[in-house]
Amino acid sequence: GSPATVHKYTNVPHREARVLRKEESAQLVQVLATRLASVLAKAHACGRLGVRMMLLADEDLQETVQGFAACQKIRTTPMPFPYVQMLNIYLLAICYTLSLTIVHEYTYITPIVNLVIVATIFGLNAIGVEIEDPFG
């Protein structure tokens, strides 16, 4: 059949494009790596790619697949639930006790100082939650 554009630089037959869209991300990387390896092998067989360039391209492809596997491992490792619960309990404890510790120094502006510090701490916690799942 006529080629379908999966990426602006890649044309693949329609049946393969349907398969690529259905694959999970880990499988998709393997499918694409296999397809790229076959393209490299064809280019080498036609004489458009030398042995040295073929080996370098294959090495880069393997490193890319290994890097993706490492990212996938990070993505699928969950944060321990008790750790998250204890962190939230400590954040609440800080919210309730912070004003008691700074009231002698700041007197009338203690609520404002407390608000700024607590907002900063909860902001850092929100950043931590986003970092917890870096790949969406």
N, C-alpha and C positions, 0 to 999 in steps of 0.2 A: 504494500500500500504506500501511499504518499507519506513523507515524513511529517511528524508533529514536533513543534518546538517546545521542548521541556525547559530549556534555558536559551537565552538569546544566541549562544555560541554552539548549541548542540541540537542536531536534528536526529531523531530516532523514529523508527517505524511506529505506527499507531498502536499495534498490539503491545510493543515494549513500553510505550508511554503509559498505557493503562496499567501495566504491571508495576512500573516505577511509582505511579501515584498511589497505588494500594499498599506498597511496602511500608513497613515501619522504618524509622530512621536508621536503626542499626543495620537492618537488612538492606536498606536503600544504599547505604555507604558501600556495603559489600557488592551489591549489584553494579553500582557505578564504578567501583574499583576494578571489578572483573571486566566490565565493558572497556574501560580505559586501557587496561592491560592488553586486551585483544586488539585495540586500535594501535597501540605501540608495537605489538608483534607484527601486525600487518604492515605498518610503516617500515619496520626493520626488514621484513621479507621483501618488500618492494625496493629496498635500497635507499629509501628517503631518510633513514635513521641509522646512524652508525652504532657499532657495538657499545662503545663507551657511553654515548648518549642514551642508548637503550637501558644500560645498567644503572646510570644515574637517575633516569626517569623512574625506573622500577623501584629503586631505593627510596626516592622521594614519595612515591605512591605508598609504599609500605609504612614509612614514617607517618604519613597522613592518616592512614587507617589505624595505626597504633595510637596516635594522638586522639583520634575520635573515640576509640575504645576507652581511653583514660577519661575523657570528658563524660562519656556515657556512664562510667563507673561512679564518678562524682555525682552525676545527676540522679542516679538511682539509689544512692546511699542515704537513708533517712536520718533526720536529726532525732536523737533519742527523746521520747516523750517526757520522761521524768526531768531531763535537763531543761527542757523548755518550760515545764511547769514551775520548777524551782526558780528559774530566772524571772518569771512573771511574779512569783510571790515576793522575791527580793525587791523587784521594782516597786511593787505596791508598798512594801515596808519602808522603802526610801521615801516614797511620796508622803506617807503619813508621819514619819519621824524627822524629816529634814527641817521642817519649820521649827521644831522644838530645839534643834541644835543651833540654828542661826538667829533665833529671835533676840538674843542678848546683844548681838552685834548690829543687826539691821533694824531693830524695833519696829517702826511703823511701815517700813517698806518690805518687811519680811514676806508678805504674800506675793509681791511682785518678783522678788528674788527667787522665792520658792517656785513660782510658775515658770520662770526662765530655766532654772536648773532641771526641773522635772520634764519640761517640754524637750530640752536637749537630750535627756536620758531616754525618753520615749522615742525621740527621733533616731537616736543611735540604735535602739531596739528594732525600729522599723527597717533601718538599713540592714541590720543583721538578718532579718527575716527575708529580705530580698536577696541577700548574698547566699542564704541557705539554699535557694533554688536558682542558680545563676543562668540556667538555660531555658527558663520559662516554666 
